[in-house]
């Protein structure tokens, strides 16, 4: 296999690993802690995790050329959705990435944003956006967890790599 495709697979695997670790910590919080309003864009730990999940789902839908009809639904605001549906979505990302080669990673990826604008990116840039977006918001969640007096898990990419088989 090629270098670019392997790098994207590693990034997708890392993102799944880090998100799972944060959902695990979220499951240990009280309802008040989970929904505490931090006055941020997505307000709470739950809201921020749901935002990451929804973006992961949206972008995978774009790749499959069947994006969900809405970005986030009221039903998404549930720890059970994050614990059950998100890992299944990560598995779909991983199965898709398993068949990826450098040529496909470099190919143009047409998609439409939430405002209806058409865009064209190389697939590798779209995938890196998804991972980078999730990393940004996981950092916010880690800060929120710390602000509540808890210790967030180590979700650094280096920590992930150090534990690879």
N, C-alpha and C positions, 0 to 999 in steps of 0.2 A: 504494500500500500504506500501511498504517497505521503509526503510531509504535511501539506496543507490539510488534506482530509483527516489525517490522524490528529493534527492540532485541533481541528474543529470538534472531532469526537471527544477529545480530552476536555475541551472547554464545556461541552454539553454535559459530560459526565460530572465535571466539577460543579457546575451550576446545580445539578440535581442533588448532589451530595451536600452542598452548602445549604440549599433550601430545606432539605430534609432535616438537617441539624437544627435550623432555626424553628421549624415547625415543632420539633421535639421539645425545645425550650418553651415555646408558646403554650404547649399542652400542659406544662407545669404551672402556668400562671393562673391567678384567679380571674374571674370574668371581669372584674373592675380593672385589673392590671392589663388584661388583653385589650380592653376597649378604652383605656385611659386616653384622653384627648391631649396630644402633644402639640396641638396647634400647627401641624404640618399639613402638607397637601393631602395626604391620605389619613390624617388625624391620629391613627392608633397603630399599635402593633398588628392587630387583626386587619385593619384597613390597608396597611402597607403590604402585608403578606398577600392579601387578596389582590392587590394591584399587580404584584409581581406575577402571581398565578394567572391572572386575566391577560396580562401582556404575553406571557409564555404561550397561552392558549390561542390568543389572537394571531401571533406570528406563525404558530404552527398551522393554523387554519389558512393563513395566507400561502404558506408553502404548499399545502395540499389544494390550494385554490378553492377553499370552502371556509372562509372566516366565519366566526360565530355572528349571529345577528346583532348582538350587543356586546359591548366591552365587558361590563360587569353587571350582574343581576343581583337582586336582593338575596337570592338563594346562595350566592357565592360567599356571603359573609357568615361563614360557619367554619369552625375548627375542623369539623368532620370532613368538609369538602377539601380542605387543605391536607388533611391526613390521608384521605382515600382517593380523591380524584387527581390531585396534583402528581402523586407518584405514578399514576397510570399515564398521565400526560408526559412525564419525564421518560417513561418507557417508550412511548410513541416517538419522541424526539430521538432517543437512542437507537431504536430500530431504523428510523429514517437515516440517521447518520451512519449506521453500519454499512449502508449501501452507497455511501457518498465516495466519489473519487475526486481527484484534483480537477478534472475537466468540469464536472458538475459544480464543484465549489467555485470555480472561476466564471461559470456561465451567468448570463444576465438573469436577474430575478425581477420580473414585473409584479408590482403590487399596488394596491390602492390604500391610502391612509384613511384615518377616521373622518377626515374632512372631504373625502372623495377625490383627492388629488392622486394622479397616477405617477409612480416612481419606478425607476429602474436602477437596481444595484447589483453588483456581483453577489452571488449567494453567500460567499464567505463574509462579506460585510454585513449582510442581514443577520447571519448567525452570531457574529461578534457583537452586533448591537443588542441582540436578545440577552446574551450573557452579560455584557457590560451593564445594561439596564438593571438586570437582576442584582448584580454585584453592588451597584450604587444603592439600591433600596434595601438590600440585606444589611449594608453598613448602617443605614438609618435605624433599622430594627435592632441591630446590636447596640446602638447608642441608647435607644429607648429602654431596652432590657437593663442596661447598666444604670440608667437614670432611675429605674424602679428599685435599684438596690440588689439586682441579681447579676450573676456573671454570665455573659453570653458565651456561646461556644466559639472555639477558634475556627473560623471559616476562611482563613487565608488560603490562597491557591497553593502556596508552598506547603502548608499543612496537609492539604489534599495529596499533593505529589509525594510527600514523604511517607504516606501510608499506602501507596500503590503496591500491589503485589509484585 
